[in-house]
Amino acid sequence: MMGPAHSLSGAAAWLGVGAAAAGVGHPMPWPVLVIGALICAGAALAPDLDHKSATISRSFGPLSRILCGIIDQLSHAVYKATRAKGDPRRNGGHRTLTHTALWAVLIGAGASALAVAGGRWAVLGILFVHMVLAVEGLLWRAARTSSDVLVWLLGATSAWILAGILDRPGNGSTWLFTGTGQEYLWLGLPIVLGALVHDIGDALTVSGCPILWPLPIARKRWYPLGPPKAMRFRAGSRVEVKVLMPAFMLLGGVGGLGALDLF
């Protein structure tokens, strides 16, 4: 799928989690719901770090383009080192390492550890990166006609304001994890979810997605999971734009209302 659809699906997924949490009697504080949805929307773009032409490659100027090139080479190297006899040869690393559940969990765990160990400035950094990505994904039309500096300023301002809101007692810095020194440990959860939702979205397309690497399936370690080929679609197709994106908006709205107990 393309960047905007990925971001919408990420936001909808977190809002759905919020509705489920409310349904079992453990509602999220509203800042956790809103900020988690934005982080998840941004994180849903991150697996495309292995693609030099993806939305994330343009999000932070030369820095993100260089990083995407490095991740592409790293992913390709891991693919070559671990592929089984049934896996085809390939020239790049797109839809390999960063499109796996293992990568999603590791990135989320790393973000949680950074938030706990690094304190406020680490939290601000995590929020800034994901707010910029959320703007690039959810407000793609405006982002593509605006200067990068304006997008970065919006991301930085949003991160500063949202961190201040979370810091207030009862607003969610200790959501789920209430022990001493566990503030913001939950920040890794929407990052994991966003990456997994991205992978599932890509699995619906023609090429599939190797979500379960390195588990061997049908003599392949990079088995491209997906529905039957007749049910798949091409990235950027009318199915994605005219069907899935409106569906994600609708589901996100329903999830948000459920999470806030407005039904």
PyRosetta script that sets phi, psi and omega in degrees:
from pyrosetta import init, pose_from_sequence

init()
pose = pose_from_sequence("MMGPAHSLSGAAAWLGVGAAAAGVGHPMPWPVLVIGALICAGAALAPDLDHKSATISRSFGPLSRILCGIIDQLSHAVYKATRAKGDPRRNGGHRTLTHTALWAVLIGAGASALAVAGGRWAVLGILFVHMVLAVEGLLWRAARTSSDVLVWLLGATSAWILAGILDRPGNGSTWLFTGTGQEYLWLGLPIVLGALVHDIGDALTVSGCPILWPLPIARKRWYPLGPPKAMRFRAGSRVEVKVLMPAFMLLGGVGGLGALDLF")
pose.set_psi(1, 165.2)
pose.set_omega(1, 179.1)
pose.set_phi(2, -89.5)
pose.set_psi(2, 166.9)
pose.set_omega(2, -174.3)
pose.set_phi(3, -52.5)
pose.set_psi(3, -51.2)
pose.set_omega(3, -178.5)
pose.set_phi(4, -58.0)
pose.set_psi(4, -41.6)
pose.set_omega(4, 179.1)
pose.set_phi(5, -65.9)
pose.set_psi(5, -40.1)
pose.set_omega(5, 177.5)
pose.set_phi(6, -59.8)
pose.set_psi(6, -46.8)
pose.set_omega(6, -178.3)
pose.set_phi(7, -64.4)
pose.set_psi(7, -43.2)
pose.set_omega(7, 178.1)
pose.set_phi(8, -61.4)
pose.set_psi(8, -40.6)
pose.set_omega(8, -180.0)
pose.set_phi(9, -67.4)
pose.set_psi(9, -36.0)
pose.set_omega(9, 178.0)
pose.set_phi(10, -64.4)
pose.set_psi(10, -47.8)
pose.set_omega(10, 178.6)
pose.set_phi(11, -60.6)
pose.set_psi(11, -44.4)
pose.set_omega(11, -179.8)
pose.set_phi(12, -62.0)
pose.set_psi(12, -37.7)
pose.set_omega(12, -179.3)
pose.set_phi(13, -64.0)
pose.set_psi(13, -45.1)
pose.set_omega(13, -179.4)
pose.set_phi(14, -67.2)
pose.set_psi(14, -39.2)
pose.set_omega(14, 176.8)
pose.set_phi(15, -63.7)
pose.set_psi(15, -34.5)
pose.set_omega(15, 175.0)
pose.set_phi(16, -65.7)
pose.set_psi(16, -40.2)
pose.set_omega(16, 175.6)
pose.set_phi(17, -61.8)
pose.set_psi(17, -40.8)
pose.set_omega(17, 177.7)
pose.set_phi(18, -60.8)
pose.set_psi(18, -41.5)
pose.set_omega(18, 178.3)
pose.set_phi(19, -65.2)
pose.set_psi(19, -40.5)
pose.set_omega(19, 178.8)
pose.set_phi(20, -64.9)
pose.set_psi(20, -40.9)
pose.set_omega(20, 178.7)
pose.set_phi(21, -62.8)
pose.set_psi(21, -41.9)
pose.set_omega(21, 177.8)
pose.set_phi(22, -65.0)
pose.set_psi(22, -35.8)
pose.set_omega(22, -178.3)
pose.set_phi(23, -66.3)
pose.set_psi(23, -26.9)
pose.set_omega(23, 178.7)
pose.set_phi(24, -99.5)
pose.set_psi(24, 12.1)
pose.set_omega(24, 174.4)
pose.set_phi(25, 87.7)
pose.set_psi(25, 15.1)
pose.set_omega(25, 178.6)
pose.set_phi(26, -128.5)
pose.set_psi(26, 66.3)
pose.set_omega(26, -176.4)
pose.set_phi(27, -64.4)
pose.set_psi(27, 146.9)
pose.set_omega(27, 175.2)
pose.set_phi(28, -74.8)
pose.set_psi(28, 143.0)
pose.set_omega(28, 166.2)
pose.set_phi(29, -58.6)
pose.set_psi(29, 144.8)
pose.set_omega(29, -174.1)
pose.set_phi(30, -57.5)
pose.set_psi(30, -34.7)
pose.set_omega(30, 177.3)
pose.set_phi(31, -63.5)
pose.set_psi(31, -36.4)
pose.set_omega(31, 178.3)
pose.set_phi(32, -65.0)
pose.set_psi(32, -40.1)
pose.set_omega(32, 179.2)
pose.set_phi(33, -62.7)
pose.set_psi(33, -49.7)
pose.set_omega(33, -176.0)
pose.set_phi(34, -70.4)
pose.set_psi(34, -49.2)
pose.set_omega(34, -177.0)
pose.set_phi(35, -68.1)
pose.set_psi(35, -38.7)
pose.set_omega(35, 176.9)
pose.set_phi(36, -62.0)
pose.set_psi(36, -39.0)
pose.set_omega(36, 178.2)
pose.set_phi(37, -64.5)
pose.set_psi(37, -40.0)
pose.set_omega(37, 179.2)
pose.set_phi(38, -68.5)
pose.set_psi(38, -42.4)
pose.set_omega(38, 177.6)
pose.set_phi(39, -62.1)
pose.set_psi(39, -43.7)
pose.set_omega(39, -178.9)
pose.set_phi(40, -64.0)
pose.set_psi(40, -38.0)
pose.set_omega(40, 177.0)
pose.set_phi(41, -62.8)
pose.set_psi(41, -41.4)
pose.set_omega(41, 178.1)
pose.set_phi(42, -70.4)
pose.set_psi(42, -43.4)
pose.set_omega(42, -179.3)
pose.set_phi(43, -64.0)
pose.set_psi(43, -24.2)
pose.set_omega(43, 179.2)
pose.set_phi(44, -69.9)
pose.set_psi(44, -8.9)
pose.set_omega(44, 174.1)
pose.set_phi(45, -94.8)
pose.set_psi(45, -19.6)
pose.set_omega(45, -168.7)
pose.set_phi(46, -63.5)
pose.set_psi(46, -35.1)
pose.set_omega(46, 179.4)
pose.set_phi(47, -57.7)
pose.set_psi(47, -22.3)
pose.set_omega(47, 179.0)
pose.set_phi(48, -80.2)
pose.set_psi(48, 17.2)
pose.set_omega(48, 170.2)
pose.set_phi(49, -59.8)
pose.set_psi(49, -15.8)
pose.set_omega(49, 179.3)
pose.set_phi(50, -91.6)
pose.set_psi(50, 10.5)
pose.set_omega(50, -175.7)
pose.set_phi(51, -126.6)
pose.set_psi(51, 116.0)
pose.set_omega(51, -174.4)
pose.set_phi(52, -69.1)
pose.set_psi(52, -14.5)
pose.set_omega(52, -179.1)
pose.set_phi(53, -109.2)
pose.set_psi(53, 7.7)
pose.set_omega(53, -177.1)
pose.set_phi(54, -76.4)
pose.set_psi(54, 166.5)
pose.set_omega(54, 179.3)
pose.set_phi(55, -55.5)
pose.set_psi(55, -41.9)
pose.set_omega(55, -176.4)
pose.set_phi(56, -65.5)
pose.set_psi(56, -27.3)
pose.set_omega(56, -179.7)
pose.set_phi(57, -67.6)
pose.set_psi(57, -21.8)
pose.set_omega(57, -179.7)
pose.set_phi(58, -98.7)
pose.set_psi(58, -4.4)
pose.set_omega(58, -168.4)
pose.set_phi(59, -75.7)
pose.set_psi(59, -28.8)
pose.set_omega(59, -176.8)
pose.set_phi(60, -127.8)
pose.set_psi(60, 34.5)
pose.set_omega(60, 175.5)
pose.set_phi(61, 64.2)
pose.set_psi(61, -145.9)
pose.set_omega(61, -178.0)
pose.set_phi(62, -59.3)
pose.set_psi(62, -32.0)
pose.set_omega(62, -178.6)
pose.set_phi(63, -59.8)
pose.set_psi(63, -47.5)
pose.set_omega(63, -179.0)
pose.set_phi(64, -71.5)
pose.set_psi(64, -32.0)
pose.set_omega(64, 177.7)
pose.set_phi(65, -66.6)
pose.set_psi(65, -41.3)
pose.set_omega(65, 177.9)
pose.set_phi(66, -65.3)
pose.set_psi(66, -43.9)
pose.set_omega(66, -179.7)
pose.set_phi(67, -62.2)
pose.set_psi(67, -41.2)
pose.set_omega(67, 178.9)
pose.set_phi(68, -62.7)
pose.set_psi(68, -38.5)
pose.set_omega(68, 177.2)
pose.set_phi(69, -63.9)
pose.set_psi(69, -40.7)
pose.set_omega(69, 179.1)
pose.set_phi(70, -65.8)
pose.set_psi(70, -45.5)
pose.set_omega(70, -179.3)
pose.set_phi(71, -65.2)
pose.set_psi(71, -36.4)
pose.set_omega(71, 177.2)
pose.set_phi(72, -60.8)
pose.set_psi(72, -45.7)
pose.set_omega(72, 179.9)
pose.set_phi(73, -66.7)
pose.set_psi(73, -41.2)
pose.set_omega(73, 178.5)
pose.set_phi(74, -62.4)
pose.set_psi(74, -45.7)
pose.set_omega(74, -179.3)
pose.set_phi(75, -62.2)
pose.set_psi(75, -41.2)
pose.set_omega(75, 178.8)
pose.set_phi(76, -64.2)
pose.set_psi(76, -39.7)
pose.set_omega(76, 179.5)
pose.set_phi(77, -65.1)
pose.set_psi(77, -42.3)
pose.set_omega(77, 178.4)
pose.set_phi(78, -65.1)
pose.set_psi(78, -40.0)
pose.set_omega(78, 178.5)
pose.set_phi(79, -59.9)
pose.set_psi(79, -49.1)
pose.set_omega(79, -177.9)
pose.set_phi(80, -63.8)
pose.set_psi(80, -36.0)
pose.set_omega(80, -176.8)
pose.set_phi(81, -75.4)
pose.set_psi(81, -22.5)
pose.set_omega(81, -172.9)
pose.set_phi(82, -118.7)
pose.set_psi(82, -3.5)
pose.set_omega(82, -175.2)
pose.set_phi(83, -67.1)
pose.set_psi(83, 146.9)
pose.set_omega(83, 177.8)
pose.set_phi(84, -93.7)
pose.set_psi(84, 178.9)
pose.set_omega(84, -176.8)
pose.set_phi(85, -61.5)
pose.set_psi(85, -31.3)
pose.set_omega(85, -178.0)
pose.set_phi(86, -82.7)
pose.set_psi(86, -10.6)
pose.set_omega(86, -179.9)
pose.set_phi(87, -80.6)
pose.set_psi(87, 133.7)
pose.set_omega(87, -178.4)
pose.set_phi(88, -73.5)
pose.set_psi(88, 158.9)
pose.set_omega(88, 172.4)
pose.set_phi(89, -73.0)
pose.set_psi(89, 148.8)
pose.set_omega(89, 179.6)
pose.set_phi(90, -147.7)
pose.set_psi(90, 161.3)
pose.set_omega(90, -174.4)
pose.set_phi(91, -100.6)
pose.set_psi(91, -12.0)
pose.set_omega(91, -178.4)
pose.set_phi(92, -139.9)
pose.set_psi(92, 176.9)
pose.set_omega(92, -175.1)
pose.set_phi(93, -104.7)
pose.set_psi(93, 7.3)
pose.set_omega(93, -177.4)
pose.set_phi(94, -64.6)
pose.set_psi(94, 138.5)
pose.set_omega(94, -177.7)
pose.set_phi(95, 60.1)
pose.set_psi(95, 44.4)
pose.set_omega(95, 172.4)
pose.set_phi(96, -125.5)
pose.set_psi(96, -105.7)
pose.set_omega(96, -170.2)
pose.set_phi(97, -56.5)
pose.set_psi(97, -47.1)
pose.set_omega(97, -175.1)
pose.set_phi(98, -77.1)
pose.set_psi(98, -3.1)
pose.set_omega(98, 178.8)
pose.set_phi(99, -108.7)
pose.set_psi(99, 35.3)
pose.set_omega(99, 179.3)
pose.set_phi(100, -120.8)
pose.set_psi(100, 155.5)
pose.set_omega(100, 177.6)
pose.set_phi(101, -64.6)
pose.set_psi(101, -34.9)
pose.set_omega(101, 179.3)
pose.set_phi(102, -60.8)
pose.set_psi(102, -44.6)
pose.set_omega(102, 178.3)
pose.set_phi(103, -61.7)
pose.set_psi(103, -43.0)
pose.set_omega(103, -179.1)
pose.set_phi(104, -59.2)
pose.set_psi(104, -45.3)
pose.set_omega(104, -178.9)
pose.set_phi(105, -66.3)
pose.set_psi(105, -42.6)
pose.set_omega(105, -179.2)
pose.set_phi(106, -64.8)
pose.set_psi(106, -41.6)
pose.set_omega(106, 179.2)
pose.set_phi(107, -66.2)
pose.set_psi(107, -42.0)
pose.set_omega(107, 177.8)
pose.set_phi(108, -64.6)
pose.set_psi(108, -43.3)
pose.set_omega(108, 178.8)
pose.set_phi(109, -64.2)
pose.set_psi(109, -38.8)
pose.set_omega(109, 177.9)
pose.set_phi(110, -64.1)
pose.set_psi(110, -40.5)
pose.set_omega(110, 178.8)
pose.set_phi(111, -65.3)
pose.set_psi(111, -41.2)
pose.set_omega(111, 178.0)
pose.set_phi(112, -62.9)
pose.set_psi(112, -45.2)
pose.set_omega(112, 179.6)
pose.set_phi(113, -62.8)
pose.set_psi(113, -40.6)
pose.set_omega(113, 179.1)
pose.set_phi(114, -64.5)
pose.set_psi(114, -41.9)
pose.set_omega(114, -179.3)
pose.set_phi(115, -62.9)
pose.set_psi(115, -40.5)
pose.set_omega(115, -178.8)
pose.set_phi(116, -73.3)
pose.set_psi(116, -44.1)
pose.set_omega(116, -175.6)
pose.set_phi(117, -78.2)
pose.set_psi(117, -33.3)
pose.set_omega(117, -173.5)
pose.set_phi(118, -91.6)
pose.set_psi(118, -11.2)
pose.set_omega(118, 177.1)
pose.set_phi(119, 70.6)
pose.set_psi(119, -152.6)
pose.set_omega(119, -171.1)
pose.set_phi(120, -58.9)
pose.set_psi(120, -42.3)
pose.set_omega(120, -175.9)
pose.set_phi(121, -68.8)
pose.set_psi(121, -33.7)
pose.set_omega(121, 175.5)
pose.set_phi(122, -67.3)
pose.set_psi(122, -41.4)
pose.set_omega(122, 177.3)
pose.set_phi(123, -61.3)
pose.set_psi(123, -44.0)
pose.set_omega(123, 178.1)
pose.set_phi(124, -60.4)
pose.set_psi(124, -40.7)
pose.set_omega(124, 178.6)
pose.set_phi(125, -63.6)
pose.set_psi(125, -44.4)
pose.set_omega(125, 178.6)
pose.set_phi(126, -62.2)
pose.set_psi(126, -44.8)
pose.set_omega(126, 179.9)
pose.set_phi(127, -64.8)
pose.set_psi(127, -42.1)
pose.set_omega(127, -179.2)
pose.set_phi(128, -59.5)
pose.set_psi(128, -50.3)
pose.set_omega(128, -179.0)
pose.set_phi(129, -57.9)
pose.set_psi(129, -45.6)
pose.set_omega(129, -175.4)
pose.set_phi(130, -78.1)
pose.set_psi(130, -27.4)
pose.set_omega(130, 174.6)
pose.set_phi(131, -68.9)
pose.set_psi(131, -40.7)
pose.set_omega(131, 176.5)
pose.set_phi(132, -60.8)
pose.set_psi(132, -45.8)
pose.set_omega(132, 180.0)
pose.set_phi(133, -65.0)
pose.set_psi(133, -37.6)
pose.set_omega(133, 178.1)
pose.set_phi(134, -63.4)
pose.set_psi(134, -40.2)
pose.set_omega(134, 176.9)
pose.set_phi(135, -63.2)
pose.set_psi(135, -45.1)
pose.set_omega(135, -179.9)
pose.set_phi(136, -62.0)
pose.set_psi(136, -34.0)
pose.set_omega(136, -177.4)
pose.set_phi(137, -87.9)
pose.set_psi(137, -46.3)
pose.set_omega(137, -175.3)
pose.set_phi(138, -83.0)
pose.set_psi(138, -33.0)
pose.set_omega(138, -179.8)
pose.set_phi(139, -112.9)
pose.set_psi(139, 48.2)
pose.set_omega(139, -170.1)
pose.set_phi(140, -62.3)
pose.set_psi(140, -36.0)
pose.set_omega(140, -179.0)
pose.set_phi(141, -64.5)
pose.set_psi(141, -46.3)
pose.set_omega(141, 179.5)
pose.set_phi(142, -68.0)
pose.set_psi(142, -39.5)
pose.set_omega(142, -177.7)
pose.set_phi(143, -63.8)
pose.set_psi(143, -36.9)
pose.set_omega(143, -175.8)
pose.set_phi(144, -76.4)
pose.set_psi(144, -17.6)
pose.set_omega(144, 177.7)
pose.set_phi(145, -104.4)
pose.set_psi(145, -0.2)
pose.set_omega(145, 178.6)
pose.set_phi(146, -104.1)
pose.set_psi(146, 165.0)
pose.set_omega(146, 176.6)
pose.set_phi(147, -77.3)
pose.set_psi(147, 152.9)
pose.set_omega(147, 178.4)
pose.set_phi(148, -58.9)
pose.set_psi(148, -37.3)
pose.set_omega(148, -177.4)
pose.set_phi(149, -60.6)
pose.set_psi(149, -40.7)
pose.set_omega(149, 178.8)
pose.set_phi(150, -64.2)
pose.set_psi(150, -40.5)
pose.set_omega(150, 178.3)
pose.set_phi(151, -64.5)
pose.set_psi(151, -42.3)
pose.set_omega(151, 179.3)
pose.set_phi(152, -65.2)
pose.set_psi(152, -39.6)
pose.set_omega(152, 177.9)
pose.set_phi(153, -64.0)
pose.set_psi(153, -41.0)
pose.set_omega(153, 177.4)
pose.set_phi(154, -63.5)
pose.set_psi(154, -42.1)
pose.set_omega(154, 178.2)
pose.set_phi(155, -63.7)
pose.set_psi(155, -42.8)
pose.set_omega(155, -179.4)
pose.set_phi(156, -67.0)
pose.set_psi(156, -43.7)
pose.set_omega(156, 178.8)
pose.set_phi(157, -62.8)
pose.set_psi(157, -44.7)
pose.set_omega(157, 179.0)
pose.set_phi(158, -61.8)
pose.set_psi(158, -43.7)
pose.set_omega(158, -179.6)
pose.set_phi(159, -60.9)
pose.set_psi(159, -43.3)
pose.set_omega(159, -178.8)
pose.set_phi(160, -64.3)
pose.set_psi(160, -45.7)
pose.set_omega(160, -178.6)
pose.set_phi(161, -66.5)
pose.set_psi(161, -45.4)
pose.set_omega(161, -177.2)
pose.set_phi(162, -67.6)
pose.set_psi(162, -36.9)
pose.set_omega(162, 176.5)
pose.set_phi(163, -63.4)
pose.set_psi(163, -39.6)
pose.set_omega(163, 177.3)
pose.set_phi(164, -63.3)
pose.set_psi(164, -39.3)
pose.set_omega(164, 178.2)
pose.set_phi(165, -65.3)
pose.set_psi(165, -44.7)
pose.set_omega(165, -179.0)
pose.set_phi(166, -64.6)
pose.set_psi(166, -31.0)
pose.set_omega(166, -177.8)
pose.set_phi(167, -67.9)
pose.set_psi(167, -20.3)
pose.set_omega(167, -178.5)
pose.set_phi(168, -70.4)
pose.set_psi(168, 142.6)
pose.set_omega(168, -178.2)
pose.set_phi(169, -55.4)
pose.set_psi(169, 132.7)
pose.set_omega(169, 177.5)
pose.set_phi(170, 83.3)
pose.set_psi(170, -0.6)
pose.set_omega(170, -176.5)
pose.set_phi(171, -93.7)
pose.set_psi(171, -3.4)
pose.set_omega(171, 170.0)
pose.set_phi(172, 123.0)
pose.set_psi(172, 1.9)
pose.set_omega(172, 179.5)
pose.set_phi(173, -63.0)
pose.set_psi(173, -27.7)
pose.set_omega(173, 179.6)
pose.set_phi(174, -109.9)
pose.set_psi(174, 23.7)
pose.set_omega(174, 179.2)
pose.set_phi(175, -60.3)
pose.set_psi(175, 132.1)
pose.set_omega(175, -179.4)
pose.set_phi(176, 73.4)
pose.set_psi(176, -39.8)
pose.set_omega(176, -176.3)
pose.set_phi(177, -118.1)
pose.set_psi(177, 106.8)
pose.set_omega(177, -171.0)
pose.set_phi(178, -106.8)
pose.set_psi(178, 0.3)
pose.set_omega(178, -178.9)
pose.set_phi(179, -71.4)
pose.set_psi(179, 160.7)
pose.set_omega(179, 178.4)
pose.set_phi(180, -61.6)
pose.set_psi(180, 130.8)
pose.set_omega(180, 179.6)
pose.set_phi(181, 82.6)
pose.set_psi(181, 7.4)
pose.set_omega(181, -178.9)
pose.set_phi(182, -106.5)
pose.set_psi(182, 15.5)
pose.set_omega(182, 177.7)
pose.set_phi(183, -59.6)
pose.set_psi(183, 135.4)
pose.set_omega(183, 176.7)
pose.set_phi(184, 68.7)
pose.set_psi(184, 12.0)
pose.set_omega(184, 177.1)
pose.set_phi(185, -61.7)
pose.set_psi(185, -26.9)
pose.set_omega(185, -177.6)
pose.set_phi(186, -71.8)
pose.set_psi(186, -13.0)
pose.set_omega(186, -175.4)
pose.set_phi(187, -59.2)
pose.set_psi(187, -24.7)
pose.set_omega(187, 179.1)
pose.set_phi(188, -72.3)
pose.set_psi(188, -20.8)
pose.set_omega(188, -175.6)
pose.set_phi(189, -65.4)
pose.set_psi(189, -50.0)
pose.set_omega(189, 177.3)
pose.set_phi(190, -65.8)
pose.set_psi(190, -23.9)
pose.set_omega(190, 177.3)
pose.set_phi(191, -70.2)
pose.set_psi(191, -44.4)
pose.set_omega(191, 175.8)
pose.set_phi(192, -61.6)
pose.set_psi(192, -47.0)
pose.set_omega(192, -177.9)
pose.set_phi(193, -62.7)
pose.set_psi(193, -43.0)
pose.set_omega(193, 179.5)
pose.set_phi(194, -59.6)
pose.set_psi(194, -43.4)
pose.set_omega(194, 179.4)
pose.set_phi(195, -65.9)
pose.set_psi(195, -40.8)
pose.set_omega(195, 179.9)
pose.set_phi(196, -66.9)
pose.set_psi(196, -39.9)
pose.set_omega(196, 178.2)
pose.set_phi(197, -64.0)
pose.set_psi(197, -38.7)
pose.set_omega(197, 174.9)
pose.set_phi(198, -57.3)
pose.set_psi(198, -48.0)
pose.set_omega(198, -177.8)
pose.set_phi(199, -62.1)
pose.set_psi(199, -42.3)
pose.set_omega(199, 179.1)
pose.set_phi(200, -64.3)
pose.set_psi(200, -40.2)
pose.set_omega(200, 177.2)
pose.set_phi(201, -61.4)
pose.set_psi(201, -42.8)
pose.set_omega(201, 178.5)
pose.set_phi(202, -68.5)
pose.set_psi(202, -28.6)
pose.set_omega(202, 178.4)
pose.set_phi(203, -65.5)
pose.set_psi(203, -22.8)
pose.set_omega(203, 179.7)
pose.set_phi(204, -79.2)
pose.set_psi(204, -11.4)
pose.set_omega(204, -177.8)
pose.set_phi(205, -90.0)
pose.set_psi(205, 177.1)
pose.set_omega(205, -172.7)
pose.set_phi(206, -57.1)
pose.set_psi(206, -39.4)
pose.set_omega(206, -173.7)
pose.set_phi(207, -81.5)
pose.set_psi(207, -16.2)
pose.set_omega(207, -176.6)
pose.set_phi(208, 70.6)
pose.set_psi(208, -172.3)
pose.set_omega(208, -176.2)
pose.set_phi(209, -152.5)
pose.set_psi(209, 133.5)
pose.set_omega(209, -176.0)
pose.set_phi(210, -83.2)
pose.set_psi(210, 57.4)
pose.set_omega(210, -172.2)
pose.set_phi(211, -58.1)
pose.set_psi(211, -36.4)
pose.set_omega(211, -170.8)
pose.set_phi(212, -92.1)
pose.set_psi(212, 8.1)
pose.set_omega(212, 175.4)
pose.set_phi(213, -53.0)
pose.set_psi(213, 138.9)
pose.set_omega(213, 9.7)
pose.set_phi(214, -99.8)
pose.set_psi(214, 22.7)
pose.set_omega(214, 179.4)
pose.set_phi(215, -66.4)
pose.set_psi(215, 130.7)
pose.set_omega(215, -179.8)
pose.set_phi(216, -76.3)
pose.set_psi(216, 130.4)
pose.set_omega(216, 177.5)
pose.set_phi(217, -136.0)
pose.set_psi(217, 124.2)
pose.set_omega(217, 177.8)
pose.set_phi(218, 50.7)
pose.set_psi(218, 49.0)
pose.set_omega(218, 177.9)
pose.set_phi(219, 63.7)
pose.set_psi(219, 21.9)
pose.set_omega(219, 177.6)
pose.set_phi(220, -129.5)
pose.set_psi(220, 142.0)
pose.set_omega(220, 171.2)
pose.set_phi(221, -92.6)
pose.set_psi(221, -22.8)
pose.set_omega(221, -179.3)
pose.set_phi(222, -111.1)
pose.set_psi(222, 51.0)
pose.set_omega(222, -176.2)
pose.set_phi(223, -68.3)
pose.set_psi(223, 123.8)
pose.set_omega(223, -178.0)
pose.set_phi(224, -80.2)
pose.set_psi(224, 95.4)
pose.set_omega(224, 179.7)
pose.set_phi(225, -65.1)
pose.set_psi(225, 150.5)
pose.set_omega(225, 178.2)
pose.set_phi(226, 172.0)
pose.set_psi(226, 168.7)
pose.set_omega(226, 177.0)
pose.set_phi(227, -73.0)
pose.set_psi(227, 176.1)
pose.set_omega(227, 174.4)
pose.set_phi(228, -52.7)
pose.set_psi(228, 144.7)
pose.set_omega(228, -173.1)
pose.set_phi(229, -56.6)
pose.set_psi(229, -30.1)
pose.set_omega(229, 179.6)
pose.set_phi(230, -66.4)
pose.set_psi(230, -18.6)
pose.set_omega(230, -177.7)
pose.set_phi(231, -99.5)
pose.set_psi(231, 0.2)
pose.set_omega(231, -177.7)
pose.set_phi(232, -89.5)
pose.set_psi(232, 163.8)
pose.set_omega(232, 179.7)
pose.set_phi(233, -138.7)
pose.set_psi(233, 164.6)
pose.set_omega(233, 177.9)
pose.set_phi(234, -87.3)
pose.set_psi(234, 143.2)
pose.set_omega(234, 178.4)
pose.set_phi(235, -58.0)
pose.set_psi(235, 132.9)
pose.set_omega(235, 179.9)
pose.set_phi(236, 82.4)
pose.set_psi(236, 5.0)
pose.set_omega(236, -177.8)
pose.set_phi(237, -75.5)
pose.set_psi(237, 174.2)
pose.set_omega(237, 179.2)
pose.set_phi(238, -63.3)
pose.set_psi(238, -32.1)
pose.set_omega(238, 177.9)
pose.set_phi(239, -59.8)
pose.set_psi(239, -44.6)
pose.set_omega(239, -180.0)
pose.set_phi(240, -66.7)
pose.set_psi(240, -47.5)
pose.set_omega(240, -172.5)
pose.set_phi(241, -77.6)
pose.set_psi(241, -42.2)
pose.set_omega(241, -172.9)
pose.set_phi(242, -93.2)
pose.set_psi(242, -19.8)
pose.set_omega(242, -176.6)
pose.set_phi(243, -113.8)
pose.set_psi(243, -57.7)
pose.set_omega(243, -172.6)
pose.set_phi(244, -70.1)
pose.set_psi(244, -43.9)
pose.set_omega(244, -178.0)
pose.set_phi(245, -63.0)
pose.set_psi(245, -46.0)
pose.set_omega(245, 174.2)
pose.set_phi(246, -61.4)
pose.set_psi(246, -35.6)
pose.set_omega(246, 178.8)
pose.set_phi(247, -64.7)
pose.set_psi(247, -41.0)
pose.set_omega(247, 178.1)
pose.set_phi(248, -63.0)
pose.set_psi(248, -40.9)
pose.set_omega(248, 177.4)
pose.set_phi(249, -61.3)
pose.set_psi(249, -45.0)
pose.set_omega(249, -179.8)
pose.set_phi(250, -63.9)
pose.set_psi(250, -46.7)
pose.set_omega(250, -179.5)
pose.set_phi(251, -64.7)
pose.set_psi(251, -37.8)
pose.set_omega(251, 177.6)
pose.set_phi(252, -64.3)
pose.set_psi(252, -41.6)
pose.set_omega(252, 177.7)
pose.set_phi(253, -62.5)
pose.set_psi(253, -44.9)
pose.set_omega(253, 178.2)
pose.set_phi(254, -63.0)
pose.set_psi(254, -42.7)
pose.set_omega(254, 179.4)
pose.set_phi(255, -63.5)
pose.set_psi(255, -41.5)
pose.set_omega(255, 179.3)
pose.set_phi(256, -63.6)
pose.set_psi(256, -42.5)
pose.set_omega(256, 178.9)
pose.set_phi(257, -64.8)
pose.set_psi(257, -40.6)
pose.set_omega(257, 177.4)
pose.set_phi(258, -65.8)
pose.set_psi(258, -39.2)
pose.set_omega(258, -179.3)
pose.set_phi(259, -66.3)
pose.set_psi(259, -32.9)
pose.set_omega(259, 179.3)
pose.set_phi(260, -90.7)
pose.set_psi(260, 4.7)
pose.set_omega(260, 177.6)
pose.set_phi(261, 57.6)
pose.set_psi(261, 46.0)
pose.set_omega(261, -179.2)
pose.set_phi(262, -99.9)
pose.set_psi(262, 2.6)
pose.set_omega(262, 177.2)
pose.set_phi(263, -82.9)
pose.dump_pdb("model.pdb")
